[in-house]
Amino acid sequence: MITKHFSTSKTLMRQDQRKRVQAEHRRRKYYRFRAKPMRLVLPLAILFIALSSCVNDFTIQTSVSPESWQEEFNLANRELSYTGEAMYFNLTPGFQITLESQTEKLVISVLEETREIGGITTRVVEEREHKGEELYEVSRNFYAIDAETGDAFYFGEEVDFYTQGQISGHAGAWIAYQEGNQPGLIMPGTPIVGMKYYQELAPDVAMDRARVVSVTEIFTTAVGEFENCLLTQESSQINPIAIEYKTYCPGIGLVQDQSLLLTGFGYSQP
């Protein structure tokens, strides 16, 4: 009787153990099943966020599509001045910038001269470029600035190219309001990454345009290191394959144009 009772107890114990194992198995299976939606929800959430990001990126790309280069600047409702200063553009007479490479030198000078174009008084800014020791190009550029926004506008340029000291051409010359030409935006007062705008609007002559790439560049030149610099990608509707990058720094303006780098800036002596 004792043996039989012992065998029965062992049998009951085994049955009870099987039941516990089965219960544990069912519990684990239940929680595995319950956990599956959690594993599925997380990727879906990540996917949704990624898609949202893609949508935002697509919106930005759409807003700066080739058709959206800004070419209308509401100049009729602006008060433009031939003197002024913005973060990346200085139209004060006497201000001068010098950029150099191993083979070229470019001097940009804000002159005392003005020129009236389409009823708007513009400031004359001269650019003199040397290649080696030879004078290569002299241009007289016409600008005006919106004192309220800091936006600076380009009203055209007179261009003289030189060969062996003699004027040999005027390619790229244009004046706003003549032959269908219109002023362009040479520099926005508050550049925003992604902005795309025409700098020159002279069909078949000069259709330069710029896209703002960054406004947080740190740039080092022979005259110092500058922060919060503007980087632009510049091209032309006439030749869209040719792309240039330029850098502008606060309080100075242009500090890098391809291989040309800033070597000096300030106010020239009268």
C-alpha positions as CSV (number, residue, x, y, z in Angstrom):
1,M,0.0,0.0,0.0
2,I,2.8,2.3,0.8
3,T,4.5,1.5,-2.6
4,K,1.2,2.0,-4.4
5,H,0.7,5.3,-2.6
6,F,4.3,6.4,-3.5
7,S,3.8,5.5,-7.2
8,T,0.5,7.3,-7.3
9,S,2.2,10.4,-5.7
10,K,4.9,10.2,-8.3
11,T,2.3,10.0,-11.1
12,L,0.4,13.0,-9.7
13,M,3.7,15.0,-9.4
14,R,4.6,14.2,-13.0
15,Q,1.1,15.2,-14.2
16,D,1.3,18.4,-12.1
17,Q,4.7,19.2,-13.5
18,R,3.5,18.6,-17.1
19,K,0.6,20.9,-16.4
20,R,2.9,23.6,-15.1
21,V,5.2,23.2,-18.1
22,Q,2.2,23.4,-20.5
23,A,0.9,26.4,-18.6
24,E,4.3,28.1,-18.9
25,H,4.5,27.2,-22.5
26,R,1.1,28.7,-23.2
27,R,2.0,31.8,-21.2
28,R,5.2,32.3,-23.2
29,K,3.4,31.7,-26.4
30,Y,0.8,34.3,-25.4
31,Y,3.3,36.9,-24.6
32,R,5.3,36.1,-27.7
33,F,2.1,36.7,-29.7
34,R,1.4,39.9,-27.7
35,A,4.9,41.2,-28.3
36,K,4.7,40.8,-32.1
37,P,2.5,43.9,-32.6
38,M,5.1,45.9,-30.6
39,R,7.9,44.8,-32.8
40,L,5.7,45.7,-35.8
41,V,4.6,49.0,-34.5
42,L,8.2,50.3,-33.9
43,P,9.3,49.7,-37.5
44,L,6.0,51.3,-38.7
45,A,6.7,54.3,-36.5
46,I,10.2,54.6,-37.8
47,L,9.0,54.2,-41.3
48,F,6.3,56.9,-40.8
49,I,9.0,59.3,-39.4
50,A,11.3,58.5,-42.3
51,L,8.5,59.0,-44.8
52,S,7.6,62.3,-43.1
53,S,11.2,63.4,-43.4
54,C,11.2,62.4,-47.0
55,V,8.0,64.4,-47.6
56,N,9.7,67.4,-45.9
57,D,12.8,66.9,-48.1
58,F,10.6,66.6,-51.1
59,T,8.8,69.8,-50.2
60,I,12.1,71.7,-49.9
61,Q,13.3,70.2,-53.2
62,T,10.0,71.1,-54.9
63,S,10.2,74.6,-53.5
64,V,13.6,75.1,-55.1
65,S,12.9,73.3,-58.4
66,P,14.4,74.7,-61.6
67,E,11.1,76.6,-62.3
68,S,11.3,78.4,-59.0
69,W,14.4,80.6,-59.4
70,Q,13.2,83.9,-58.1
71,E,13.2,86.7,-60.7
72,E,10.5,89.1,-59.4
73,F,11.6,91.3,-56.5
74,N,8.8,93.8,-56.1
75,L,11.2,96.7,-56.7
76,A,8.3,99.1,-57.4
77,N,7.3,98.9,-53.7
78,R,10.8,99.2,-52.2
79,E,12.8,102.3,-51.2
80,L,16.2,101.7,-52.7
81,S,19.4,103.6,-51.7
82,Y,22.8,103.9,-53.5
83,T,24.5,103.7,-50.1
84,G,24.2,101.2,-47.3
85,E,25.6,98.1,-45.6
86,A,24.1,94.6,-45.0
87,M,25.6,91.5,-43.4
88,Y,27.2,90.2,-46.6
89,F,27.2,93.3,-48.8
90,N,28.8,96.8,-48.4
91,L,27.8,99.6,-50.6
92,T,29.7,102.3,-48.7
93,P,32.0,104.5,-50.9
94,G,35.7,103.8,-50.2
95,F,35.2,100.2,-49.2
96,Q,37.5,97.8,-51.0
97,I,38.2,94.1,-51.1
98,T,41.2,92.3,-52.6
99,L,41.2,88.6,-53.6
100,E,44.2,86.7,-55.0
101,S,45.3,83.4,-56.3
102,Q,48.7,82.3,-57.6
103,T,48.0,83.7,-61.0
104,E,45.2,86.3,-60.6
105,K,44.2,89.3,-58.6
106,L,40.8,90.9,-58.2
107,V,40.2,94.3,-56.6
108,I,36.6,95.4,-55.9
109,S,36.1,99.0,-55.0
110,V,33.0,100.9,-54.1
111,L,33.3,104.3,-55.9
112,E,32.0,107.7,-55.1
113,E,30.2,107.6,-58.5
114,T,26.5,106.9,-59.0
115,R,24.5,106.1,-62.1
116,E,20.8,106.5,-62.7
117,I,19.1,103.5,-64.3
118,G,15.4,103.4,-64.9
119,G,14.8,106.3,-62.5
120,I,16.8,104.6,-59.7
121,T,20.1,106.0,-58.5
122,T,22.7,103.2,-58.3
123,R,26.2,103.0,-56.8
124,V,29.1,102.2,-59.1
125,V,31.3,99.3,-57.9
126,E,34.5,98.8,-60.0
127,E,36.1,95.4,-60.4
128,R,39.7,95.2,-61.8
129,E,41.1,91.8,-62.6
130,H,44.7,91.0,-63.4
131,K,46.0,87.7,-64.8
132,G,49.7,87.6,-64.0
133,E,50.9,91.2,-64.5
134,E,48.5,91.9,-67.3
135,L,45.2,93.8,-66.8
136,Y,42.5,91.4,-68.0
137,E,39.1,93.0,-67.2
138,V,37.6,96.1,-65.8
139,S,33.9,96.2,-65.1
140,R,31.7,99.0,-63.6
141,N,28.8,97.4,-61.8
142,F,25.6,99.2,-60.7
143,Y,23.9,98.3,-57.4
144,A,21.2,99.6,-55.1
145,I,20.2,98.4,-51.6
146,D,17.0,98.2,-49.7
147,A,17.8,99.9,-46.4
148,E,14.9,98.1,-44.7
149,T,15.6,94.5,-45.7
150,G,19.3,94.7,-46.7
151,D,18.5,93.1,-50.1
152,A,21.0,94.4,-52.7
153,F,20.0,94.6,-56.3
154,Y,22.1,94.4,-59.5
155,F,21.2,96.9,-62.3
156,G,23.8,95.8,-64.9
157,E,27.5,96.4,-65.7
158,E,29.8,97.9,-68.3
159,V,32.6,95.6,-69.2
160,D,36.0,96.1,-70.9
161,F,38.3,93.2,-71.6
162,Y,41.9,93.9,-72.3
163,T,44.5,92.2,-74.5
164,Q,48.1,93.5,-74.3
165,G,46.8,96.7,-72.7
166,Q,44.2,97.4,-75.3
167,I,40.4,97.0,-75.0
168,S,39.4,94.0,-76.9
169,G,35.8,93.3,-76.0
170,H,32.7,94.0,-73.9
171,A,31.2,90.5,-73.5
172,G,28.6,90.2,-70.7
173,A,27.7,93.9,-70.6
174,W,24.1,94.7,-69.9
175,I,21.9,97.5,-68.4
176,A,18.5,96.9,-66.6
177,Y,15.4,98.1,-68.4
178,Q,17.1,98.0,-71.8
179,E,16.4,95.3,-74.4
180,G,14.1,93.4,-72.0
181,N,16.7,93.2,-69.2
182,Q,15.6,93.4,-65.5
183,P,17.4,94.0,-62.2
184,G,18.5,90.9,-60.3
185,L,19.1,90.2,-56.6
186,I,22.9,90.2,-56.1
187,M,22.6,89.5,-52.3
188,P,19.7,88.9,-50.0
189,G,19.8,90.8,-46.8
190,T,18.8,87.6,-44.8
191,P,19.9,84.6,-46.8
192,I,18.0,81.3,-46.1
193,V,19.4,77.9,-47.0
194,G,17.6,76.7,-50.2
195,M,16.9,80.2,-51.6
196,K,17.3,80.4,-55.3
197,Y,17.4,83.7,-57.1
198,Y,18.6,85.4,-60.3
199,Q,21.5,87.8,-59.9
200,E,21.4,88.9,-63.5
201,L,18.3,89.0,-65.9
202,A,19.7,89.8,-69.3
203,P,18.4,87.2,-71.7
204,D,21.1,85.7,-74.0
205,V,23.7,87.9,-72.3
206,A,23.9,87.3,-68.6
207,M,21.5,85.0,-66.6
208,D,23.6,84.3,-63.5
209,R,21.8,82.8,-60.5
210,A,22.6,81.7,-57.0
211,R,21.5,79.1,-54.5
212,V,22.1,79.5,-50.8
213,V,24.0,76.3,-49.6
214,S,24.9,77.4,-46.0
215,V,25.0,80.3,-43.7
216,T,27.1,78.8,-41.0
217,E,30.5,78.3,-42.7
218,I,33.7,79.0,-40.9
219,F,36.3,80.3,-43.4
220,T,40.0,81.0,-42.9
221,T,42.0,83.4,-45.0
222,A,45.3,85.1,-44.8
223,V,43.6,88.0,-43.0
224,G,41.8,85.9,-40.4
225,E,39.1,83.4,-39.6
226,F,35.5,84.3,-40.0
227,E,32.3,82.6,-38.7
228,N,28.7,82.5,-40.0
229,C,29.8,82.8,-43.5
230,L,27.5,82.4,-46.5
231,L,28.2,79.7,-49.1
232,T,26.5,79.9,-52.5
233,Q,26.4,77.7,-55.5
234,E,26.3,79.9,-58.6
235,S,25.4,79.0,-62.2
236,S,23.9,80.4,-65.3
237,Q,20.7,79.6,-67.2
238,I,22.8,80.1,-70.4
239,N,25.4,77.5,-69.4
240,P,23.9,75.5,-66.5
241,I,26.7,73.0,-66.5
242,A,29.3,75.6,-65.3
243,I,28.9,75.8,-61.5
244,E,31.0,77.9,-59.1
245,Y,31.1,78.2,-55.4
246,K,31.5,81.5,-53.6
247,T,31.9,82.4,-49.9
248,Y,30.8,85.7,-48.2
249,C,31.5,86.6,-44.7
250,P,29.8,89.1,-42.3
251,G,31.1,92.7,-42.4
252,I,33.2,92.0,-45.5
253,G,31.3,90.3,-48.4
254,L,33.1,88.2,-50.9
255,V,36.1,86.3,-49.4
256,Q,36.3,83.4,-51.9
257,D,35.6,83.1,-55.6
258,Q,36.8,79.8,-56.9
259,S,40.6,79.9,-56.3
260,L,40.6,83.6,-55.4
261,L,40.9,84.2,-51.7
262,L,40.6,87.3,-49.6
263,T,44.0,89.0,-48.9
264,G,42.8,92.4,-47.8
265,F,39.7,94.6,-47.1
266,G,38.9,97.9,-45.6
267,Y,38.5,101.5,-46.6
268,S,40.8,103.1,-49.2
269,Q,42.3,106.5,-48.6
270,P,40.6,109.3,-50.5
